[in-house]
Amino acid sequence: MTDFFTHIYGLLLEGDATVLIILYLGILCFWWYLLILAPTIIRGVSVITGLLRKLIIRYQNKKNF
């Protein structure tokens, strides 16, 4: 992986491939964003489903009495 970075850095010093570096950093940031966002979405969905379950159980208990 170090060779890859030195190759990219060499291209940057030559003035080539700045678009390539920007795209690479964008993809890297996007994956970090997904790694942080995915657990947050999963937690939010689980909280909402838990609240819905409580409401449904409460409604069924009131309906039975």
PDB file of N, CA, C and O in Angstrom:
ATOM      1  N   MET A   1       0.831  -1.200   0.000  1.00  0.00           N
ATOM      2  CA  MET A   1       0.000   0.000   0.000  1.00  0.00           C
ATOM      3  C   MET A   1       0.871   1.259   0.000  1.00  0.00           C
ATOM      4  O   MET A   1       0.474   2.297  -0.529  1.00  0.00           O
ATOM      5  N   THR A   2       2.064   1.157   0.599  1.00  0.00           N
ATOM      6  CA  THR A   2       2.952   2.315   0.635  1.00  0.00           C
ATOM      7  C   THR A   2       3.424   2.680  -0.768  1.00  0.00           C
ATOM      8  O   THR A   2       3.545   3.858  -1.102  1.00  0.00           O
ATOM      9  N   ASP A   3       3.691   1.656  -1.592  1.00  0.00           N
ATOM     10  CA  ASP A   3       4.117   1.928  -2.970  1.00  0.00           C
ATOM     11  C   ASP A   3       3.040   2.684  -3.731  1.00  0.00           C
ATOM     12  O   ASP A   3       3.328   3.563  -4.543  1.00  0.00           O
ATOM     13  N   PHE A   4       1.798   2.322  -3.453  1.00  0.00           N
ATOM     14  CA  PHE A   4       0.689   3.012  -4.116  1.00  0.00           C
ATOM     15  C   PHE A   4       0.693   4.494  -3.755  1.00  0.00           C
ATOM     16  O   PHE A   4       0.542   5.354  -4.623  1.00  0.00           O
ATOM     17  N   PHE A   5       0.868   4.785  -2.466  1.00  0.00           N
ATOM     18  CA  PHE A   5       0.862   6.183  -2.031  1.00  0.00           C
ATOM     19  C   PHE A   5       2.061   6.952  -2.589  1.00  0.00           C
ATOM     20  O   PHE A   5       1.934   8.114  -2.975  1.00  0.00           O
ATOM     21  N   THR A   6       3.223   6.300  -2.631  1.00  0.00           N
ATOM     22  CA  THR A   6       4.384   6.993  -3.194  1.00  0.00           C
ATOM     23  C   THR A   6       4.192   7.234  -4.688  1.00  0.00           C
ATOM     24  O   THR A   6       4.615   8.264  -5.214  1.00  0.00           O
ATOM     25  N   HIS A   7       3.560   6.291  -5.366  1.00  0.00           N
ATOM     26  CA  HIS A   7       3.273   6.484  -6.791  1.00  0.00           C
ATOM     27  C   HIS A   7       2.322   7.665  -6.994  1.00  0.00           C
ATOM     28  O   HIS A   7       2.541   8.506  -7.866  1.00  0.00           O
ATOM     29  N   ILE A   8       1.262   7.718  -6.176  1.00  0.00           N
ATOM     30  CA  ILE A   8       0.302   8.824  -6.274  1.00  0.00           C
ATOM     31  C   ILE A   8       0.997  10.149  -5.946  1.00  0.00           C
ATOM     32  O   ILE A   8       0.766  11.160  -6.610  1.00  0.00           O
ATOM     33  N   TYR A   9       1.853  10.133  -4.911  1.00  0.00           N
ATOM     34  CA  TYR A   9       2.562  11.358  -4.531  1.00  0.00           C
ATOM     35  C   TYR A   9       3.501  11.804  -5.650  1.00  0.00           C
ATOM     36  O   TYR A   9       3.638  12.999  -5.911  1.00  0.00           O
ATOM     37  N   GLY A  10       4.149  10.838  -6.313  1.00  0.00           N
ATOM     38  CA  GLY A  10       5.011  11.169  -7.440  1.00  0.00           C
ATOM     39  C   GLY A  10       4.227  11.799  -8.581  1.00  0.00           C
ATOM     40  O   GLY A  10       4.695  12.748  -9.211  1.00  0.00           O
ATOM     41  N   LEU A  11       3.030  11.272  -8.847  1.00  0.00           N
ATOM     42  CA  LEU A  11       2.184  11.866  -9.880  1.00  0.00           C
ATOM     43  C   LEU A  11       1.774  13.286  -9.496  1.00  0.00           C
ATOM     44  O   LEU A  11       1.687  14.174 -10.343  1.00  0.00           O
ATOM     45  N   LEU A  12       1.525  13.479  -8.206  1.00  0.00           N
ATOM     46  CA  LEU A  12       1.119  14.805  -7.741  1.00  0.00           C
ATOM     47  C   LEU A  12       2.258  15.807  -7.928  1.00  0.00           C
ATOM     48  O   LEU A  12       2.029  16.945  -8.338  1.00  0.00           O
ATOM     49  N   LEU A  13       3.488  15.379  -7.624  1.00  0.00           N
ATOM     50  CA  LEU A  13       4.635  16.274  -7.779  1.00  0.00           C
ATOM     51  C   LEU A  13       4.882  16.622  -9.242  1.00  0.00           C
ATOM     52  O   LEU A  13       5.339  17.721  -9.557  1.00  0.00           O
ATOM     53  N   GLU A  14       4.580  15.687 -10.130  1.00  0.00           N
ATOM     54  CA  GLU A  14       4.763  15.958 -11.558  1.00  0.00           C
ATOM     55  C   GLU A  14       3.664  16.856 -12.110  1.00  0.00           C
ATOM     56  O   GLU A  14       3.798  17.405 -13.204  1.00  0.00           O
ATOM     57  N   GLY A  15       2.603  17.004 -11.375  1.00  0.00           N
ATOM     58  CA  GLY A  15       1.492  17.822 -11.841  1.00  0.00           C
ATOM     59  C   GLY A  15       0.444  17.017 -12.579  1.00  0.00           C
ATOM     60  O   GLY A  15      -0.521  17.584 -13.092  1.00  0.00           O
ATOM     61  N   ASP A  16       0.614  15.710 -12.642  1.00  0.00           N
ATOM     62  CA  ASP A  16      -0.366  14.847 -13.294  1.00  0.00           C
ATOM     63  C   ASP A  16      -1.329  14.287 -12.251  1.00  0.00           C
ATOM     64  O   ASP A  16      -1.062  14.320 -11.050  1.00  0.00           O
ATOM     65  N   ALA A  17      -2.423  13.787 -12.730  1.00  0.00           N
ATOM     66  CA  ALA A  17      -3.347  12.959 -11.956  1.00  0.00           C
ATOM     67  C   ALA A  17      -3.909  13.643 -10.718  1.00  0.00           C
ATOM     68  O   ALA A  17      -4.212  12.963  -9.738  1.00  0.00           O
ATOM     69  N   THR A  18      -4.058  14.950 -10.729  1.00  0.00           N
ATOM     70  CA  THR A  18      -4.694  15.587  -9.571  1.00  0.00           C
ATOM     71  C   THR A  18      -6.158  15.178  -9.481  1.00  0.00           C
ATOM     72  O   THR A  18      -6.713  15.053  -8.390  1.00  0.00           O
ATOM     73  N   VAL A  19      -6.776  14.973 -10.644  1.00  0.00           N
ATOM     74  CA  VAL A  19      -8.168  14.511 -10.646  1.00  0.00           C
ATOM     75  C   VAL A  19      -8.252  13.118 -10.052  1.00  0.00           C
ATOM     76  O   VAL A  19      -9.192  12.805  -9.320  1.00  0.00           O
ATOM     77  N   LEU A  20      -7.262  12.273 -10.367  1.00  0.00           N
ATOM     78  CA  LEU A  20      -7.222  10.921  -9.816  1.00  0.00           C
ATOM     79  C   LEU A  20      -7.120  10.955  -8.297  1.00  0.00           C
ATOM     80  O   LEU A  20      -7.791  10.185  -7.610  1.00  0.00           O
ATOM     81  N   ILE A  21      -6.288  11.838  -7.777  1.00  0.00           N
ATOM     82  CA  ILE A  21      -6.121  11.948  -6.327  1.00  0.00           C
ATOM     83  C   ILE A  21      -7.404  12.454  -5.683  1.00  0.00           C
ATOM     84  O   ILE A  21      -7.808  11.963  -4.630  1.00  0.00           O
ATOM     85  N   ILE A  22      -8.042  13.428  -6.309  1.00  0.00           N
ATOM     86  CA  ILE A  22      -9.295  13.949  -5.760  1.00  0.00           C
ATOM     87  C   ILE A  22     -10.362  12.858  -5.747  1.00  0.00           C
ATOM     88  O   ILE A  22     -11.106  12.725  -4.775  1.00  0.00           O
ATOM     89  N   LEU A  23     -10.436  12.071  -6.833  1.00  0.00           N
ATOM     90  CA  LEU A  23     -11.403  10.972  -6.878  1.00  0.00           C
ATOM     91  C   LEU A  23     -11.091   9.926  -5.821  1.00  0.00           C
ATOM     92  O   LEU A  23     -11.999   9.421  -5.161  1.00  0.00           O
ATOM     93  N   TYR A  24      -9.803   9.593  -5.655  1.00  0.00           N
ATOM     94  CA  TYR A  24      -9.407   8.601  -4.662  1.00  0.00           C
ATOM     95  C   TYR A  24      -9.782   9.061  -3.254  1.00  0.00           C
ATOM     96  O   TYR A  24     -10.344   8.290  -2.475  1.00  0.00           O
ATOM     97  N   LEU A  25      -9.473  10.306  -2.931  1.00  0.00           N
ATOM     98  CA  LEU A  25      -9.820  10.828  -1.607  1.00  0.00           C
ATOM     99  C   LEU A  25     -11.332  10.893  -1.423  1.00  0.00           C
ATOM    100  O   LEU A  25     -11.836  10.648  -0.327  1.00  0.00           O
ATOM    101  N   GLY A  26     -12.056  11.220  -2.489  1.00  0.00           N
ATOM    102  CA  GLY A  26     -13.514  11.252  -2.409  1.00  0.00           C
ATOM    103  C   GLY A  26     -14.089   9.888  -2.115  1.00  0.00           C
ATOM    104  O   GLY A  26     -14.995   9.758  -1.293  1.00  0.00           O
ATOM    105  N   ILE A  27     -13.566   8.855  -2.787  1.00  0.00           N
ATOM    106  CA  ILE A  27     -14.042   7.490  -2.533  1.00  0.00           C
ATOM    107  C   ILE A  27     -13.688   7.068  -1.118  1.00  0.00           C
ATOM    108  O   ILE A  27     -14.496   6.437  -0.437  1.00  0.00           O
ATOM    109  N   LEU A  28     -12.477   7.413  -0.666  1.00  0.00           N
ATOM    110  CA  LEU A  28     -12.054   7.066   0.690  1.00  0.00           C
ATOM    111  C   LEU A  28     -12.967   7.713   1.725  1.00  0.00           C
ATOM    112  O   LEU A  28     -13.397   7.055   2.673  1.00  0.00           O
ATOM    113  N   CYS A  29     -13.265   9.001   1.547  1.00  0.00           N
ATOM    114  CA  CYS A  29     -14.152   9.696   2.477  1.00  0.00           C
ATOM    115  C   CYS A  29     -15.565   9.120   2.415  1.00  0.00           C
ATOM    116  O   CYS A  29     -16.244   9.028   3.437  1.00  0.00           O
ATOM    117  N   PHE A  30     -16.009   8.728   1.209  1.00  0.00           N
ATOM    118  CA  PHE A  30     -17.344   8.146   1.061  1.00  0.00           C
ATOM    119  C   PHE A  30     -17.460   6.846   1.843  1.00  0.00           C
ATOM    120  O   PHE A  30     -18.481   6.602   2.487  1.00  0.00           O
ATOM    121  N   TRP A  31     -16.412   5.996   1.795  1.00  0.00           N
ATOM    122  CA  TRP A  31     -16.476   4.738   2.531  1.00  0.00           C
ATOM    123  C   TRP A  31     -16.471   4.977   4.036  1.00  0.00           C
ATOM    124  O   TRP A  31     -17.175   4.290   4.776  1.00  0.00           O
ATOM    125  N   TRP A  32     -15.671   5.957   4.498  1.00  0.00           N
ATOM    126  CA  TRP A  32     -15.704   6.273   5.925  1.00  0.00           C
ATOM    127  C   TRP A  32     -17.083   6.783   6.326  1.00  0.00           C
ATOM    128  O   TRP A  32     -17.582   6.459   7.403  1.00  0.00           O
ATOM    129  N   TYR A  33     -17.701   7.590   5.449  1.00  0.00           N
ATOM    130  CA  TYR A  33     -19.044   8.108   5.709  1.00  0.00           C
ATOM    131  C   TYR A  33     -20.030   6.961   5.837  1.00  0.00           C
ATOM    132  O   TYR A  33     -20.877   6.967   6.730  1.00  0.00           O
ATOM    133  N   LEU A  34     -19.928   5.969   4.944  1.00  0.00           N
ATOM    134  CA  LEU A  34     -20.829   4.819   5.019  1.00  0.00           C
ATOM    135  C   LEU A  34     -20.576   3.998   6.274  1.00  0.00           C
ATOM    136  O   LEU A  34     -21.520   3.505   6.892  1.00  0.00           O
ATOM    137  N   LEU A  35     -19.309   3.845   6.659  1.00  0.00           N
ATOM    138  CA  LEU A  35     -19.005   3.068   7.865  1.00  0.00           C
ATOM    139  C   LEU A  35     -19.585   3.723   9.113  1.00  0.00           C
ATOM    140  O   LEU A  35     -19.990   3.034  10.050  1.00  0.00           O
ATOM    141  N   ILE A  36     -19.625   5.046   9.125  1.00  0.00           N
ATOM    142  CA  ILE A  36     -20.188   5.749  10.273  1.00  0.00           C
ATOM    143  C   ILE A  36     -21.708   5.790  10.179  1.00  0.00           C
ATOM    144  O   ILE A  36     -22.400   5.671  11.191  1.00  0.00           O
ATOM    145  N   LEU A  37     -22.227   5.957   8.964  1.00  0.00           N
ATOM    146  CA  LEU A  37     -23.663   6.137   8.784  1.00  0.00           C
ATOM    147  C   LEU A  37     -24.453   4.846   8.956  1.00  0.00           C
ATOM    148  O   LEU A  37     -25.568   4.879   9.476  1.00  0.00           O
ATOM    149  N   ALA A  38     -23.904   3.707   8.531  1.00  0.00           N
ATOM    150  CA  ALA A  38     -24.643   2.443   8.565  1.00  0.00           C
ATOM    151  C   ALA A  38     -25.080   2.055   9.981  1.00  0.00           C
ATOM    152  O   ALA A  38     -26.254   1.732  10.165  1.00  0.00           O
ATOM    153  N   PRO A  39     -24.201   2.067  10.993  1.00  0.00           N
ATOM    154  CA  PRO A  39     -24.667   1.722  12.344  1.00  0.00           C
ATOM    155  C   PRO A  39     -25.702   2.709  12.880  1.00  0.00           C
ATOM    156  O   PRO A  39     -26.592   2.321  13.637  1.00  0.00           O
ATOM    157  N   THR A  40     -25.595   3.966  12.500  1.00  0.00           N
ATOM    158  CA  THR A  40     -26.566   4.962  12.945  1.00  0.00           C
ATOM    159  C   THR A  40     -27.937   4.663  12.363  1.00  0.00           C
ATOM    160  O   THR A  40     -28.942   4.749  13.069  1.00  0.00           O
ATOM    161  N   ILE A  41     -27.990   4.313  11.085  1.00  0.00           N
ATOM    162  CA  ILE A  41     -29.266   3.973  10.458  1.00  0.00           C
ATOM    163  C   ILE A  41     -29.843   2.714  11.092  1.00  0.00           C
ATOM    164  O   ILE A  41     -31.042   2.654  11.367  1.00  0.00           O
ATOM    165  N   ILE A  42     -29.007   1.707  11.327  1.00  0.00           N
ATOM    166  CA  ILE A  42     -29.483   0.458  11.936  1.00  0.00           C
ATOM    167  C   ILE A  42     -30.030   0.725  13.330  1.00  0.00           C
ATOM    168  O   ILE A  42     -31.073   0.184  13.695  1.00  0.00           O
ATOM    169  N   ARG A  43     -29.346   1.545  14.109  1.00  0.00           N
ATOM    170  CA  ARG A  43     -29.816   1.859  15.456  1.00  0.00           C
ATOM    171  C   ARG A  43     -31.134   2.617  15.405  1.00  0.00           C
ATOM    172  O   ARG A  43     -32.036   2.344  16.197  1.00  0.00           O
ATOM    173  N   GLY A  44     -31.253   3.560  14.487  1.00  0.00           N
ATOM    174  CA  GLY A  44     -32.498   4.317  14.350  1.00  0.00           C
ATOM    175  C   GLY A  44     -33.663   3.427  13.978  1.00  0.00           C
ATOM    176  O   GLY A  44     -34.754   3.569  14.530  1.00  0.00           O
ATOM    177  N   VAL A  45     -33.447   2.511  13.047  1.00  0.00           N
ATOM    178  CA  VAL A  45     -34.517   1.594  12.639  1.00  0.00           C
ATOM    179  C   VAL A  45     -34.907   0.686  13.797  1.00  0.00           C
ATOM    180  O   VAL A  45     -36.092   0.413  13.989  1.00  0.00           O
ATOM    181  N   SER A  46     -33.942   0.217  14.570  1.00  0.00           N
ATOM    182  CA  SER A  46     -34.266  -0.667  15.689  1.00  0.00           C
ATOM    183  C   SER A  46     -35.030   0.082  16.778  1.00  0.00           C
ATOM    184  O   SER A  46     -35.923  -0.490  17.403  1.00  0.00           O
ATOM    185  N   VAL A  47     -34.694   1.349  17.014  1.00  0.00           N
ATOM    186  CA  VAL A  47     -35.430   2.144  18.005  1.00  0.00           C
ATOM    187  C   VAL A  47     -36.870   2.351  17.547  1.00  0.00           C
ATOM    188  O   VAL A  47     -37.800   2.220  18.343  1.00  0.00           O
ATOM    189  N   ILE A  48     -37.058   2.671  16.273  1.00  0.00           N
ATOM    190  CA  ILE A  48     -38.409   2.898  15.753  1.00  0.00           C
ATOM    191  C   ILE A  48     -39.232   1.616  15.813  1.00  0.00           C
ATOM    192  O   ILE A  48     -40.403   1.656  16.190  1.00  0.00           O
ATOM    193  N   THR A  49     -38.635   0.472  15.445  1.00  0.00           N
ATOM    194  CA  THR A  49     -39.386  -0.784  15.510  1.00  0.00           C
ATOM    195  C   THR A  49     -39.718  -1.150  16.955  1.00  0.00           C
ATOM    196  O   THR A  49     -40.793  -1.686  17.226  1.00  0.00           O
ATOM    197  N   GLY A  50     -38.809  -0.864  17.881  1.00  0.00           N
ATOM    198  CA  GLY A  50     -39.105  -1.128  19.294  1.00  0.00           C
ATOM    199  C   GLY A  50     -40.267  -0.288  19.793  1.00  0.00           C
ATOM    200  O   GLY A  50     -41.129  -0.789  20.516  1.00  0.00           O
ATOM    201  N   LEU A  51     -40.301   0.992  19.414  1.00  0.00           N
ATOM    202  CA  LEU A  51     -41.416   1.853  19.816  1.00  0.00           C
ATOM    203  C   LEU A  51     -42.723   1.384  19.198  1.00  0.00           C
ATOM    204  O   LEU A  51     -43.762   1.386  19.858  1.00  0.00           O
ATOM    205  N   LEU A  52     -42.674   0.985  17.934  1.00  0.00           N
ATOM    206  CA  LEU A  52     -43.886   0.484  17.283  1.00  0.00           C
ATOM    207  C   LEU A  52     -44.381  -0.790  17.954  1.00  0.00           C
ATOM    208  O   LEU A  52     -45.587  -0.965  18.127  1.00  0.00           O
ATOM    209  N   ARG A  53     -43.472  -1.680  18.333  1.00  0.00           N
ATOM    210  CA  ARG A  53     -43.881  -2.907  19.041  1.00  0.00           C
ATOM    211  C   ARG A  53     -44.569  -2.567  20.353  1.00  0.00           C
ATOM    212  O   ARG A  53     -45.598  -3.155  20.685  1.00  0.00           O
ATOM    213  N   LYS A  54     -44.007  -1.617  21.107  1.00  0.00           N
ATOM    214  CA  LYS A  54     -44.628  -1.231  22.378  1.00  0.00           C
ATOM    215  C   LYS A  54     -46.021  -0.671  22.156  1.00  0.00           C
ATOM    216  O   LYS A  54     -46.952  -0.999  22.891  1.00  0.00           O
ATOM    217  N   LEU A  55     -46.168   0.183  21.134  1.00  0.00           N
ATOM    218  CA  LEU A  55     -47.480   0.761  20.851  1.00  0.00           C
ATOM    219  C   LEU A  55     -48.481  -0.304  20.437  1.00  0.00           C
ATOM    220  O   LEU A  55     -49.637  -0.262  20.858  1.00  0.00           O
ATOM    221  N   ILE A  56     -48.056  -1.258  19.619  1.00  0.00           N
ATOM    222  CA  ILE A  56     -48.962  -2.323  19.177  1.00  0.00           C
ATOM    223  C   ILE A  56     -49.371  -3.192  20.351  1.00  0.00           C
ATOM    224  O   ILE A  56     -50.543  -3.547  20.472  1.00  0.00           O
ATOM    225  N   ILE A  57     -48.427  -3.543  21.222  1.00  0.00           N
ATOM    226  CA  ILE A  57     -48.752  -4.367  22.394  1.00  0.00           C
ATOM    227  C   ILE A  57     -49.705  -3.617  23.311  1.00  0.00           C
ATOM    228  O   ILE A  57     -50.656  -4.205  23.826  1.00  0.00           O
ATOM    229  N   ARG A  58     -49.462  -2.316  23.524  1.00  0.00           N
ATOM    230  CA  ARG A  58     -50.351  -1.510  24.356  1.00  0.00           C
ATOM    231  C   ARG A  58     -51.760  -1.460  23.774  1.00  0.00           C
ATOM    232  O   ARG A  58     -52.748  -1.590  24.498  1.00  0.00           O
ATOM    233  N   TYR A  59     -51.838  -1.271  22.462  1.00  0.00           N
ATOM    234  CA  TYR A  59     -53.138  -1.187  21.794  1.00  0.00           C
ATOM    235  C   TYR A  59     -53.875  -2.522  21.894  1.00  0.00           C
ATOM    236  O   TYR A  59     -55.087  -2.537  22.107  1.00  0.00           O
ATOM    237  N   GLN A  60     -53.171  -3.631  21.747  1.00  0.00           N
ATOM    238  CA  GLN A  60     -53.815  -4.938  21.841  1.00  0.00           C
ATOM    239  C   GLN A  60     -54.270  -5.219  23.267  1.00  0.00           C
ATOM    240  O   GLN A  60     -55.313  -5.843  23.463  1.00  0.00           O
ATOM    241  N   ASN A  61     -53.513  -4.773  24.268  1.00  0.00           N
ATOM    242  CA  ASN A  61     -53.926  -4.972  25.655  1.00  0.00           C
ATOM    243  C   ASN A  61     -55.183  -4.180  25.965  1.00  0.00           C
ATOM    244  O   ASN A  61     -56.063  -4.680  26.665  1.00  0.00           O
ATOM    245  N   LYS A  62     -55.291  -2.949  25.458  1.00  0.00           N
ATOM    246  CA  LYS A  62     -56.497  -2.152  25.684  1.00  0.00           C
ATOM    247  C   LYS A  62     -57.686  -2.761  24.956  1.00  0.00           C
ATOM    248  O   LYS A  62     -58.813  -2.699  25.448  1.00  0.00           O
ATOM    249  N   LYS A  63     -57.446  -3.341  23.803  1.00  0.00           N
ATOM    250  CA  LYS A  63     -58.512  -3.924  22.996  1.00  0.00           C
ATOM    251  C   LYS A  63     -59.087  -5.170  23.673  1.00  0.00           C
ATOM    252  O   LYS A  63     -60.283  -5.437  23.555  1.00  0.00           O
ATOM    253  N   ASN A  64     -58.253  -5.930  24.376  1.00  0.00           N
ATOM    254  CA  ASN A  64     -58.706  -7.170  25.016  1.00  0.00           C
ATOM    255  C   ASN A  64     -59.572  -6.898  26.237  1.00  0.00           C
ATOM    256  O   ASN A  64     -60.421  -7.720  26.582  1.00  0.00           O
ATOM    257  N   PHE A  65     -59.376  -5.762  26.897  1.00  0.00           N
ATOM    258  CA  PHE A  65     -60.137  -5.492  28.121  1.00  0.00           C
ATOM    259  C   PHE A  65     -61.384  -4.771  27.868  1.00  0.00           C
ATOM    260  O   PHE A  65     -62.127  -4.476  28.804  1.00  0.00           O
TER     261      PHE A  65
END
